[in-house]
Amino acid sequence: MALPDQLSNLREVGPRAVNFFNEVWLELRKVHWPTRNETYAATVVVLVVTLTVATFLGLVDFALSYLIRAVLS
């Protein structure tokens, strides 16, 4: 008895998949894709912020290490 139910479910998969991919395509057409210059600018911002945070954390780590060594010795 379960076999006809499985076949009817299988028949629904094709049209549902086509509908899904049509909706995906419509949504992708709405996306604002960045230009080369926008991508370059965003990359520069990410690199600058990353280097700034890394430098700050490195300095804090160095200072705390120095203080802990001074206290323990």
N, C-alpha and C positions, 0 to 999 in steps of 0.2 A: 504493500500500500504506500510505502514511503517513496517509491521510485517515481510515480507521476508528480508528486510534490517537488522532488528534486529537479525533474525535467522542466517544470514550469518556472522554478527559480532560475534555472540555467538560461532559459529563454529571455528572462528579464535582464540578465547581466549585460548583454550586448548593447541594447538601447540606452541603458543607464550609463554604461561606460562612455558611449559616444556623447551623451548629454553632458557628462562630467567634463570631458576634454573640451567640448565647445565652451562651457562656462569658464574653464581655466584660461582658454585662449582669449575670451572677452576680458577677463580680469587683467591678463598680461598686457593687453592693449591700453589699459588705463594707467599703467605704471609710468612714472616719470623716470626715464633712464638718464643717468647723469652724463654730461658731455665729458670729453677728455679733460678739459680745463677744470671742471668741477671735481672730477676724480683726483686730479693732481693736487688741487687745493686741499681736499679732505685728507689725502695721504700725508701731505706736509704737516697739517695740523696734528694728525695722529702721531707722527714721528716726533714732533716738537714736544707734545705733551708727554709722550713716553720717555723721552730723554730727560725732561725736567723732573718727572716723578722718580725715575731711576737715580738721578743725581741726588735728589733730596733724600731718598731712602738710603743711598750709599753713605752720605754724610752723617745721617742719624745713626746708622749702624756703626760707622767708624767712631763717632763720639761716644756712643754707649759702650762699645768695646773698650775704648781707652779708659773711660771712667770706671768700669768694672775691674779692669786690670789694676788700676791705681788703687782701688779700694781693697782688693784682695791681696795685694803684695805689700 
